[in-house]
Amino acid sequence: MSSALTIAGSDPTGGAGLQADLQVFAACQLQGSAVVTALTVQDSAKVHRVLPVFPSVVLDQLRVLLADTPPAAAKLGMLATDDVARSVQLGLADLPAETPIVVDPVLAASDGSSLLESRAERVLLELVGRSALVTPNLVEAERLTGIDVSTRSGCERAAREFVEAIGAQAVLVKGGHRAGAPDDLLALREGASIQYEWLEGERFEGGPVHGTGCALSAAITAHLARKKGLRESVQAGRLLVAEGIRDALSIGSGARRLALPGILP
Ligand code: PLP
């Protein structure tokens, strides 16, 4: 029985963080496990508080879990602090090198609340260097590479930086924050070269939807755990998120929530 692991923050609303990841794993018909890195106090409108888990407890969760039920793939979400990120890095040493890791380089929530202290960016980049795929949005891509991503060629330069200099096997630069068409850029290491593929996105009306980045990286992780190829996994993840945004549900006073397959409104 394969399973996927999420190492992420808790979002009590269930719309983002590890609660969303586990629901996406289930929607992809996969067992899930979760190591919590931080608690948040939040509702659909904003993040009220962030409380990192003790780093030693993060490390313990990972070590105990990996010794007993190693996952077929793992994703990293919110890491909160430098010490927590280092514990995750230490714990992941017990994960076989061939197990794919997807890194969602979460820096902040949509309301602007920080979900990663800035001094943790160095260790985040080291984790990205061990990843099969990193999934930055435009803000994260620009912040982590220092490259202006406002043009398509800038995006391609940033993608090359993630693969060549930082060491990721592949990168999906998400275009949702772009003013025009929300196309994504997938760049993959292929032998000695890098392949760039622009993937067309569709913009749906109706305002913000919470936790789309979490759901995308979780769905890709679920498909990788099922031994699907990277391109196929990215395609399946993008489809789940596009359909989820199209049918998004209003539950609170703030952002809407992604509709997941198999969940009735
Ligand atoms: N809370 C947690 C625990 C998260 O991991 C994330 C995003 O990764 C968020 C909140 C923010 O979600 P949004 O970008 O939809 O505000």
Residues whose N, C-alpha, C, O or C-beta is under 5 A from the ligand:
A	BS01	PLP	G9 S10 D11 A16 G17 G77 M78 V106 A108 A109 S110 D111 V209 H210 G211 T212 C214
